[in-house]
């Protein structure tokens, strides 16, 4: 739980004398490398190993998505599992890793005198929740792929667990069929009543609602058909070559936001759709999908990449403004230097619904954007070199307010996806950014019941 009752210390270069932050700045960092179950272990209780020899309860990639759940608690989302460990290219090295979310508390306390940052942050894993369906799912048979049947051993007559393995689909249906077992979870948000969790994915793309307490799927949203592909394969290269319409494989609905009133979701595609990417005018234009929670009705908006190779996250500032995480793939884990990882502020008020638009008309309707935070530059201020910046900065969540000299300061948590490779890509890390109303006018915290 975040505790912020003690007075904050002065922060040298980060704070103006006697005032709050002069601009958004990193005020603390934390990492999470295990749990009460052991190093690199989550709290799923899953025994044994996956097809590639990695432990079924391995704790990794938890910054693929991040959601605030109130009272200093966050839900951290790993993606489809440890497929960065090579073992079978026929299924893109994916395994029967059961999708899950981890409940993490972050304890934030004033740092000791002379510390480089004003807070000390400690992350603790409290629980791991597995995601499942009460209705049967389609798993891969493994035939011709040199792997066994893909149904998780934990399945029962009324519990069918989702899987990260790429062959869990019905080839007779499109990629958005909710009976498909494969889920590559990338975005997560919590309902205002605290009882539901919304998860977006790249395989479909899918957008599901789960019961937060049990992990049971309780709703599947219908997304626009233009986001789905029709020729499915366990191999990403085969999928990409076989489709001219729909999401690009491994670049589906990467980010997810919920408005503070709890009425609307906004999903962000990571890259332009196949049909948009092939047009010179829209090769850098991706789609944001706004979904009304009550009716399921959708609208689409255009977002044009600046210098990043894709979008990894979106978080709501209020009911119409959002921060978008646009980044490159450079940095720790990639063997290169990070150059572009920025958060941009956008506004959907007055933006054009591009549902029916293509080509130049789609490009012309892209939302205006303003840079809010240069993540690489801010990490540089605390001694993190471009080569040490995590290559996959993918999780964003506003946290609770803290106080500095009696004045409120807001917080924004930034997390990474380390691909389940802590030795190569670093630990699961959380960067805590402090900011004020002057930095982000109109910010409205999401109220979440507990």
Phi, psi and omega in degrees: 000138179286124178244123187225030186278332181286149179295146179278151177275162175293153189236043173038246186287343186274337184238146172282147183301125176069014182227176177280187180305139178283339180195166177306134183208154178285124183249351178191160173222154176211156175228161181224111184243013180169196185206189176295346178275352178128174178296138178059023181242136173270192183249028178288335183075009181288131182269166170074195184237163176274179184302333182264007178091355178281143181301139181294340180254024182295133180266109181198165175062020192285355176265014175299327174209151181213133181227142174275137181239011178090155175055041177073015181251138179232151173255119182254135191242114169281159179272220189282003174115188187280062180275002174279354174267109185296138171201331181203099182294343180294334176240031178055031179063018179279160184223173180279051174286122182282122178305146187201167167230148182253132176269119187236132171261143177239114181265121185240118183229154178302139181280166179290158179303136179088357179292153182291331182238153186286342180235154165250126182247137178232122179259134181229129178280125183256328183195158174231128184242124180274147184257133186210168179240144176278347177252154185299146179243162180263118178252158176288144178280339183085354182298127179076002183245003178062034176220157177285177175308142186271005179290126180301143180296341182280353181299146174231187182295338181228011175234112178242107185281144174287168185216150176275355185289137190287347183264013181273070182211162174264113183294346180275351181245167176282175187291345182266013179292119183292354176277349178294136181280333187287132178221128175244082189289135185225334181232144181214139174216160183248142177290160182295332178278357177077003187263341183240154176234131178256132183230130174254161190216169180258335183293319183288283006288146176250153170224110186241152169250131180240151171289123186296324184286323187250338185085007180283135175289131181240351178199140172242119179280147176267115180266161180306137184300333182294346178276345186266151173255162184248343180247104187262148178209154175286346180256126181297322181296319178294317179300313183298318180289336188267357185230139177250352181226141175112185181292150172283138182304134183069012179222050182271226184278086189283328184236155181212136177234155170231134181289152184303333178283355177073013186260345189220138171252149172229118179259141180246123172288145183288323185224169172301150174296161179309313184290329179281323182292339180275354179261128182304326183287334187237019183293346176242017183252120177249171186249139170255135182245119177263129185238124174282122185295325183289313186260338185082000180295145184238154169226158179235145178227154184259138176232126181257127178296144176269279178239352180282162179270353179179176178251133182250342182197159173215138180222141185279130173275319175205203185281355181221346178252148185216150169263133181245130180268105178250132186211167168263185180255011183276158177124194182299126184105337179257347182074022181223192178251136176290135178241321187226102172221101187229152173254127180247142176267128176233163181226123179271352175296123180081357179287153182279132172288116187259017183311317184260007186260149174218174172057217185299325179298322177293314180298320182292339183267006181301140181293149175285149185222147179229132181294130177257319184208129172265102187295318180299316180295318181293321177293328176299327180292340178251017172092009178270114182285162178304328178286341181262349178294127179306133184294330184245082172277106192231345183249133177226135175204131171290145178245192180285160176289153170238179179233146176225115181053040178082356180257144182286142173228132178275163178231147175229124180265135177239130183231161182244157169258111183266012175058025180062025181234070184299332180288332182259322187251005179084177183283173168289115189237149176236126174255127182259119180256130174261141178208164183243174177299328179293330179285326184219074181301140178090000179297132180233116178294147175280124177279126182235124180288148179228000000 
